[in-house]
Amino acid sequence: MKTLDLPERPEPRPDCGLLACALDELARPGRGAVSLPWLAPGRLERLRRAAARLPFRRARARVGEAERTVFQDFEITLDVPQDGLLRRFADELEADLAAALGRLERPPLAPPTLNDIAVQRYPAGSRGISPHRDHLRYRSLVVLLTLSGRARLFVCDDRAGSGAEEVSIAPGRLLLMRAPGFAGSDERPFHFLDGVSAPRYGIGLRHDRTKAP
């Protein structure tokens, strides 16, 4: 499965043209995920501080059974204030995605409603999370933004991690990953995270079809 890291810019800032290019690239056959520079350090630090104040809990150490077992080593919270910085960022990104899709002659999805927001915290030395796919209830597009820290994320072919290709999740980069409904496909890429060498905060934004918009 192919991935793409768009080149760095000296001072990354939101750019709907670059976002449109990334969405168009993700729609190509064989692409599982795309990473692009998005937020500058000042904005990232404000979001990180907001994330650090949230009430985290330990994720279950393992989910699934037998060959579908997924190992998890991080903390998570879904308790994100509706009037806070993180939710406002999600609302802004919704608008940016809509603008970017409007630039494409053949958009691969309708503008998504990002009605599911999760914040994860990985301590240094964490095992991360083993190869898995996102739940079927998440549709069209998965968006991840790293706020701080150092770790590695790979898209792969199966639960054994075969054919793993790294996609940059450096702080400030936005990772876009396919979900069912993107470009008319039911694809859910396998992916995993490891190599946490500095405490990592990250935001996950998704459209959960079981929730109200």
Buried (B, 14 or more C-beta within 10 A) or exposed (E): BBBBBBEEEEEBEBBBEBBBBBBBBBBEEEBBBBBBBBBBEEBBBBBBEBBBEBEBEEBEEEEEEEEEEBBBBBBBBEEBEEEBBBBBBBEEBBEBBBBBBEBBEEBBBEBBBBBBBBBBBBEEEBBBBBBBBBEEBBBBBBBBBBBBBBBBBBBBBEBEBEEBBEBBBEBBBBBBBBBBBBBEEEBBBBBBBBEBEEBBBBBBBBBBBEEEE
